[in-house]
Amino acid sequence: MLYRIAMILVMTALSLAPTASAAAKKEDKLSITFHIETEATDNPKMIFPQLTNGQTRYFRRLPEVSLKDIATFSPFPSDVEEQYGVVFKLKEGAINRLYGVTGANQGRWLIAQINGTVIDGVMIDKEINDGVLVIWKGVTLADIAQLDKALKRAGESAKKKK
């Protein structure tokens, strides 16, 4: 009986080992998303609350822009010590989509997340027609290192492997 319990424990440990290593690889994957503010009365499964500018606001879970929509990036030092900002230039299809979304949602917030953490947000005051999105603060050197692995910097000619 003791042998059977020991075998079950060993088999369980071996079956979980690939899962643990896969989870470690997922943590290295970069995620950048931009979410638009919506109404609190929308489907609760499709929105999430976020304290923004001292008030709880609600944002769409599905991002308007994500990493796949970004063509290049350029980091810069922010006004907050030991933090950085990033300028993102979008791909053509994303430029048109962002123009429509920002035109229809003036007066609402657009927040940026890196790896699932809200980093920064801006109030939409006009359409974004140039395809440039900026995170003004909250980016770390580790985030920039991940960006370097996933995207090319503005002005670089060689394409990065994802």
Buried (B, 14 or more C-beta within 10 A) or exposed (E): EEEEEEEEEEEEEEEEEEEEEEEEEEEEEBBBBBBBBBEEEEEEEEBBEBEBEEEEBBBBEEBBBBBEBBBBBBBEEBEEEEBBBBBBBBBEEBBEBBBEBBEEBEEBBBBBBBBEEBBBBBEBEEBBEEBBBBBBBBBEEEBBEBBBEBBBBBEEEEEEEE
